[in-house]
Amino acid sequence: MTKPNPDNRADNVEKLQTAIENTRENIQAANEAIECSSSADIEAIQAKNERRMESIHSMEAEIEDEQAARKNGYKSSNQFQ
């Protein structure tokens, strides 16, 4: 049986912030595409942007969790450590 890699969370906040920035850019690009889209495409773009916003909210919550974990020294109850 192989042993899993240790949990390295040192740069999770930065990765999440980058993902949020990229998602915001995707929302902006999609909004710009709406101008030359059909009504069916517009509905699909708006629905996808809603899902993107939900993802952003989830990532922001995860950032808060990660920042709290950093503050607490990444104490984990992971059974593999």
ZAMARGU-4260 file (C-alpha; in steps of 0.2 Angstrom, whole numbers, plus 5000, padded with zeros to 4 digits):
<rodrens>
0) 5000/5000/5000 | 5007/5017/4995 | 5007/5031/5008 | 4998/5047/5002 | 5008/5063/5000
5) 5007/5075/5015 | 4994/5089/5014 | 5004/5104/5008 | 4992/5119/5010 | 5005/5133/5010
10) 4999/5141/4994 | 4981/5137/4994 | 4975/5155/4997 | 4986/5161/4983 | 4979/5148/4971
15) 4961/5151/4976 | 4964/5170/4974 | 4971/5167/4956 | 4956/5156/4952 | 4944/5169/4958
20) 4953/5182/4947 | 4952/5170/4932 | 4934/5167/4935 | 4930/5185/4936 | 4939/5188/4919
25) 4928/5174/4912 | 4913/5182/4918 | 4918/5199/4910 | 4922/5190/4894 | 4906/5181/4893
30) 4896/5197/4897 | 4905/5205/4882 | 4900/5190/4871 | 4882/5193/4875 | 4882/5209/4864
35) 4883/5198/4849 | 4874/5182/4854 | 4857/5175/4851 | 4844/5175/4864 | 4847/5156/4867
40) 4865/5159/4869 | 4862/5174/4881 | 4852/5163/4892 | 4866/5150/4893 | 4879/5163/4896
45) 4869/5170/4910 | 4866/5153/4918 | 4885/5149/4917 | 4889/5166/4924 | 4878/5162/4939
50) 4887/5146/4942 | 4903/5155/4941 | 4897/5168/4954 | 4892/5153/4965 | 4910/5146/4963
55) 4918/5163/4967 | 4907/5163/4984 | 4913/5145/4988 | 4931/5149/4984 | 4930/5165/4995
60) 4923/5154/5009 | 4937/5142/5007 | 4950/5156/5007 | 4943/5161/5024 | 4945/5143/5030
65) 4963/5142/5024 | 4967/5159/5032 | 4960/5152/5048 | 4970/5136/5046 | 4986/5146/5043
70) 4983/5156/5059 | 4981/5140/5068 | 4996/5132/5061 | 4987/5120/5049 | 4983/5108/5063
75) 4974/5094/5055 | 4964/5079/5060 | 4969/5070/5044 | 4971/5051/5048 | 4986/5049/5035
80) 4997/5061/5045
</rodrens>
